[in-house]
Amino acid sequence: MRTLLMGVVGSTAYGLATETSDEDLLGVFLADSREVLGLDGAAAAGRSRVTTKPDVTMHELGKYCSLALKCNPTVTELLWLPEYRVETEAGRRLRALRGKFLSTEYVRSAYGGYALQQAKRLLGRHEAGKDGFSADTARRTAKHGRHCLRLLLQAQRLLATGELILDVSAQREDLFAAGRLAAEDPPAFAARFEHEKARLDAVTSVLPDRPDRAAINTLVVELRMAALTP
C-alpha cells in the first residue's frame, strides 16, 4: 500500500475540537498494480482500510475519487486541508484537481441533502417522544446538531465561491449554541436549520453543473500507469 495523501480531518480541521475529541486521520492510498490488474481488480480499487486508536480511514485511489466525485463531505474535505501528515507528488496532483470534483448538483444534494435528512430525523424522533438523533446521549446529539449546521454553512460558501473553507472556528460559539438547541429544544433547532437551508437554496452557484469526470479519470490512469514503472 502506497499512501498518496493523509491529513487530520473532522472536528480538529473545523476548529470545533473539545478536550474529549479524537484525532481523525483520512487518506488516499494506491493499491498494488498486480492487485488492480488481476482478477480481483475491481475489489482492490474499491477498498478502504479503517483502524481505531488511532482513528484512521484510508481509501484506495479509485474508491476515493468515486466518492469525491459525488461531493461526499467527509471525503471532499481531505483535498482542502491547510497541511498534511503525508503529501506525495501524486497527492499534490490530486489536490490540484480538487475543483474538478465539484458540481452544483452534488454539493447541494451531498451537503444540504444529508443535513436536511438528519434534521428531519431529529424532529421526527422528538415528535414521537424520543430523545436525540438516535438512542444516544444529549452530548452526542449536540455534536450531531452542530455538525449538521456546519455542513450548511460550508456548503453556502462552497457554492458561492468555489472554495471549501473547513475552519469554522469563527462560528464556534454559534455552532455550539445550535448543538445545545438540538439536544434541548429540537423544534427551535429545526427552525434555525430551516433558515440556513433556505439561505443555501438561495445561493447562486459558481460551480459547474457536473464534475469533470474525464479529468479525474485521466489522473487515475496516469498514476496507475506510473506505478507499473520499476
N, C-alpha and C positions, 0 to 999 in steps of 0.2 A: 504494500500500500504506500503510495507516494502522496503526502499531504501537499496540496497546492496553496491553500489559504485557510487560516484559522484565526479566530478572534473572540473576544469576550462580548456576548450579546445579552439580551434580557434587561433586567432592572438596572444593572450596572451601566449599560450603554445608554439607558434612558435617563440616567441621573435620578432614579427613584429607589435606589437600593437602601435597605434599612440594615440594622445590626443583625437581623435574622436571615437576610437574603443570601442565597448561594451564588457562587460564581458559575455562570453557564457559558460553555465554550461551544462554538459552532464552526464547522469546517467543511472543506471540499477535498476529496482525495481522488486520485486517478487509479483505477483498477489495473492490475497486471494485464498487459496486452494479450497474453496467452489465454487468460480467462475470458476477455471480451471477444476474442476471435474464435473461441471454442464453441462447443455445443450449448453451453450454458451462458452464452454471451449476454443475452437479454437480462438474465437474472443478475449477472455480475455488474452490468451497467445500471441496474436499478436497486443497488444495495445501499443500506445505511447501517452504521455501526453506532450503538448507543451504550455509554457506560455511565455509572454513577460513582460519586466520591472519587475523583471529580466528575461533575456532570458535563459530559462531552457527547455531542452529536456530530457524526461525520456522514456526509452524503457523497456517494460516488458522483463524479462529474456529470454523467448522463442524468441521474435522478435529480441532482441539484438543479440543473438547467431546466428540466421539465417542470419542477415546482416553481422556480423563479419566473418562468415564462407565464405562469398564472398569477404572478404577483403575490404569492404566499407571503404574508407579512413577516413571519419568523425567519423564513429563508432569505427574503429580499434584503433584510437589514444587514446581512453579512457584507454586502458589497458597498455599504455606506459608512463603515466604521472609520474613525479617525486614525486608528492604529491597529496593528495585528501582532499576534504571537508568532505566526508563520505567514510569510508572503513571498512566494517564489515568483519568478518571471512569468510563469503560466498563470499564477494567481493575479498578477498585475494586469495581464492581458484580459482576464475575465472581468476584473473591475473596470477596465477601460471601456467595456461594452455594457456597463450596467444600465445605461439609458435605453439600450436596445431591448431590454426585458420588459420595459414599462408600456402600459397601454391604458387608456381611459377606462375601457370596459372592465378590465381585470382589476384595476385599482379600486374602482367603485364596488365591484362585487366582492373582492377578497377582503378589503379593509372595512368598508361600510356594511357589506352584507353579513360578515361574521359578527361584527359588533352588534348589529341590529338583532340578529338571531339570539345572541346571548342576553341582550337586554329584555327581549320578549320572554325568554326563558325565566329570567329572574322575576318579572312581573307576573307571569303565569303561575309560578310556584307560590308567590305571595298571595295571589287571589285564591289559591287552593288551600291556603292556611299553612303553607310550608315556608321554611326559612332558607334564605340564600339561593345561590345558583344550583346547588346540589346539597346532598347531605353532608355539608362541611361546616366549619366554624365561621363565626362572624368575621374573623381576621382574614380568612381566605376569600370570603365574599367581598370584603372591602378591596382586597388586592385585585380580584377579578373585575370589579366595577371600575376601578381607576384605569386598568389596562384597556377595558372596552372604550372608555372615553379617550384614552391616549391614542388609540387607533384612529378615531375620527379626526382628532387634531392633526395627527401626522398626515393622514390622507388628504385633508384640506390643503395643506401646504404642498404636498407632492403633486396634486393635480394642478394647483395654481402656478407652481414654479418649476416643476420637473426635478426638484431636489428633495430627497428624503432626509429630513433632519431628525436624527434619533434622540438627541439630548433635549428632553422637555423639562429640565430642572427648573427653568424659569416659571413653569406652570405647576411646580411640585405641590405647593400649598393647595392650589385649586383642585388638583387631581386627587390628593389625599382626602380633601373635604368631600369630593364626589364619591370616593370609595366608602367613606363612612356613611354617606347618604344611602348608598346601595344596601348596606347592612342594616341600617336603622329605619329608613323610610323609602322603600322601593318605589312607590308611586312618584315621590318627589325626584328620585333619581331618574325615573323613566321620563319625566318632563324635561329634566336637564339634558338627558340623552337625545330626546326628540329635537330639542333646539339645535344641538350640534349636528345632528344628522341632517336637518333641514339646511344648515349652512353648507354642509358637504354637498348636498344635492344641487345647491345653487352655484357652486364653484364652476367657473368657465375653465375647462381643462386645456393645458398647453401640450398635453401628451398626445401621441398618435392614437388612432383608433385601435390598432393592432400592434403587438410586439413584432420586432424584426427577427422572426424565427430563422430565416435563412442565414443571417449574420452569426447567430449563436451556433447554428449547426456547423457552419464553416470553421469556427474556432474549435469546436469539439473534435471535428475530424482532424484538424491540423495538430492539436495536442496529442491525439491518439496516434497519429502517424509519426510524430516526433518521438514518442515513447518507444517506437519499434526500432529506432536507430540505436545501436550499441553505444 
